[in-house]
Amino acid sequence: MNVIVLNGGSSSGKSSIARCLQELLPEPWLHLGADTLVGALPPSLIGGGEGIGGLDDGGGTVSVGPAFAALDAAWSVGVAAMARAGARIVVDEVFLGTTASQERWRTALHGLDVLWVGVRCDAAVAAAREAARGDRVAGMAAAQAEAVHVGVTYDVEVDTVRADVVTCARTVLDHLA
């Protein structure tokens, strides 16, 4: 397996599962994702317009402009290139475009051994986690909780309300064999 793609809404537990996987896997795996990309953006692309909006306001609605979309597409191709070069990667993603987002990643990762993981979390629980974190816009977690999964297909799904992070990570590991 070269790549594990974790898809779920904001505050669903993807990053916690990714970090736990890094601890449990015998080889080193990189953890890269949506937050990594957003953190690398120039400030001029945060806030809407050509970039990405809704991260500081917007009531949970995220908008994607053409400049961000182009960088996001390049990002997925770049992550795939790293995997082709031998890096094992856990991708922590939010499929805002649902099936189109998954298809973009499928195209970029073509030829690689990929495990697709749906990370589910009840909207109310995700919203409570979001509020406790304090670094997210209120409403984003609830808005994304189910929306990011519409039409997306997975090899395995985990629910971070019904199972703790270690159990979720072990469930993912069981599907790597």
C-alpha positions as CSV (number, residue, x, y, z in Angstrom):
1,M,0.0,0.0,0.0
2,N,1.3,3.4,-1.0
3,V,-1.4,5.8,0.0
4,I,-4.2,5.9,2.6
5,V,-6.9,8.6,1.8
6,L,-9.0,9.6,4.8
7,N,-12.0,11.7,3.8
8,G,-14.3,13.3,6.3
9,G,-15.7,16.6,7.4
10,S,-13.9,19.2,9.5
11,S,-13.4,17.9,13.1
12,S,-14.4,14.4,12.2
13,G,-11.1,12.9,13.6
14,K,-9.1,12.4,10.4
15,S,-5.9,14.0,11.7
16,S,-6.1,12.1,15.0
17,I,-6.5,8.8,13.0
18,A,-3.6,9.8,10.7
19,R,-1.3,10.5,13.7
20,C,-2.3,7.2,15.3
21,L,-1.6,5.4,12.1
22,Q,1.9,6.9,12.0
23,E,2.5,5.5,15.4
24,L,1.1,2.0,14.6
25,L,2.5,1.4,11.2
26,P,6.0,-0.3,11.1
27,E,7.3,2.0,8.3
28,P,7.4,5.8,8.3
29,W,4.3,7.4,6.7
30,L,3.9,11.1,5.9
31,H,0.7,12.8,7.0
32,L,-0.4,15.4,4.4
33,G,-3.7,17.0,3.8
34,A,-6.1,19.8,3.3
35,D,-4.7,21.7,6.3
36,T,-1.2,21.3,4.9
37,L,-2.2,22.8,1.6
38,V,-4.2,25.7,3.2
39,G,-1.3,26.4,5.5
40,A,1.1,26.8,2.5
41,L,-1.2,29.3,0.7
42,P,-0.2,32.9,0.4
43,P,-2.5,35.1,2.5
44,S,-3.9,36.7,-0.6
45,L,-5.7,33.4,-1.5
46,I,-7.4,33.1,1.9
47,G,-10.7,34.9,2.2
48,G,-12.5,34.1,-1.0
49,G,-12.4,35.4,-4.5
50,E,-9.7,33.6,-6.5
51,G,-8.7,31.5,-3.5
52,I,-10.6,29.8,-0.7
53,G,-13.2,31.5,1.4
54,G,-15.2,30.6,4.4
55,L,-12.2,29.6,6.6
56,D,-12.5,32.7,8.7
57,D,-16.3,33.3,8.3
58,G,-19.1,32.1,6.1
59,G,-21.2,30.1,8.6
60,G,-19.5,26.8,7.6
61,T,-19.7,27.2,3.9
62,V,-16.4,27.0,2.1
63,S,-16.0,28.6,-1.4
64,V,-13.3,27.6,-3.8
65,G,-12.0,30.0,-6.5
66,P,-10.1,29.2,-9.6
67,A,-6.6,29.9,-8.3
68,F,-7.2,27.6,-5.3
69,A,-8.7,24.9,-7.5
70,A,-5.6,25.0,-9.7
71,L,-3.3,24.7,-6.7
72,D,-5.4,22.0,-5.2
73,A,-5.2,20.0,-8.4
74,A,-1.4,20.5,-8.5
75,W,-1.3,19.5,-4.9
76,S,-2.9,16.1,-5.5
77,V,-0.5,15.4,-8.4
78,G,2.4,16.4,-6.3
79,V,1.4,14.1,-3.4
80,A,1.0,11.3,-5.9
81,A,4.5,12.0,-7.3
82,M,5.9,11.7,-3.8
83,A,4.1,8.3,-3.4
84,R,5.5,7.2,-6.8
85,A,9.0,8.2,-5.5
86,G,8.6,5.8,-2.6
87,A,7.0,7.8,0.2
88,R,4.1,6.2,2.0
89,I,1.4,8.9,2.6
90,V,-1.7,9.3,4.7
91,V,-3.8,11.9,2.9
92,D,-6.2,13.8,5.3
93,E,-8.8,15.3,3.0
94,V,-12.2,17.0,2.9
95,F,-14.0,16.2,-0.4
96,L,-15.8,19.4,-0.8
97,G,-16.6,18.5,-4.4
98,T,-17.7,14.9,-3.3
99,T,-17.4,12.6,-6.3
100,A,-15.5,15.2,-8.3
101,S,-12.9,15.5,-5.5
102,Q,-12.5,11.7,-5.3
103,E,-12.2,11.4,-9.1
104,R,-9.4,14.1,-9.1
105,W,-7.6,12.1,-6.4
106,R,-8.2,8.8,-8.3
107,T,-6.7,10.3,-11.4
108,A,-3.7,11.6,-9.6
109,L,-3.1,8.4,-7.7
110,H,-3.7,6.1,-10.8
111,G,-1.4,3.1,-10.7
112,L,-0.7,3.4,-6.9
113,D,-2.1,1.1,-4.3
114,V,-4.6,3.2,-2.4
115,L,-6.9,2.5,0.5
116,W,-10.0,4.8,0.5
117,V,-11.3,5.5,4.1
118,G,-14.5,7.3,5.0
119,V,-14.2,9.0,8.4
120,R,-17.7,9.6,9.7
121,C,-18.8,11.7,12.6
122,D,-22.2,12.7,13.7
123,A,-22.8,16.4,12.9
124,A,-23.6,17.4,16.5
125,V,-20.5,15.7,17.8
126,A,-18.3,17.2,15.1
127,A,-19.8,20.7,15.9
128,A,-19.0,20.2,19.6
129,R,-15.4,19.2,18.7
130,E,-15.2,22.2,16.4
131,A,-16.2,24.5,19.3
132,A,-13.8,22.9,21.7
133,R,-10.9,23.4,19.2
134,G,-11.5,27.1,18.8
135,D,-9.6,27.2,15.5
136,R,-12.5,26.6,13.1
137,V,-15.4,28.6,11.9
138,A,-18.6,27.6,13.7
139,G,-20.9,25.6,11.4
140,M,-18.2,24.1,9.2
141,A,-18.1,20.7,10.9
142,A,-21.9,20.3,10.9
143,A,-22.2,21.5,7.3
144,Q,-19.5,19.0,6.1
145,A,-20.3,16.0,8.3
146,E,-22.4,14.2,5.7
147,A,-22.0,16.4,2.6
148,V,-18.4,15.3,1.9
149,H,-19.5,11.6,1.7
150,V,-22.3,12.0,-0.9
151,G,-21.6,9.6,-3.8
152,V,-18.0,8.8,-2.5
153,T,-17.0,5.1,-2.4
154,Y,-14.7,3.7,0.2
155,D,-12.8,0.5,0.9
156,V,-13.6,0.9,4.6
157,E,-15.5,3.4,6.8
158,V,-14.9,4.3,10.5
159,D,-17.1,6.2,12.8
160,T,-15.3,8.3,15.4
161,V,-18.4,8.6,17.6
162,R,-18.8,4.9,17.9
163,A,-15.1,4.0,18.2
164,D,-12.0,5.7,19.7
165,V,-9.1,6.8,17.5
166,V,-7.0,3.7,18.2
167,T,-9.9,1.4,17.3
168,C,-10.5,3.4,14.1
169,A,-6.8,3.3,13.2
170,R,-6.7,-0.4,13.8
171,T,-9.7,-0.9,11.6
172,V,-7.8,0.9,8.8
173,L,-4.8,-1.2,9.5
174,D,-6.9,-4.4,9.2
175,H,-7.7,-3.3,5.6
176,L,-4.1,-2.7,4.6
177,A,-3.2,-6.4,4.4
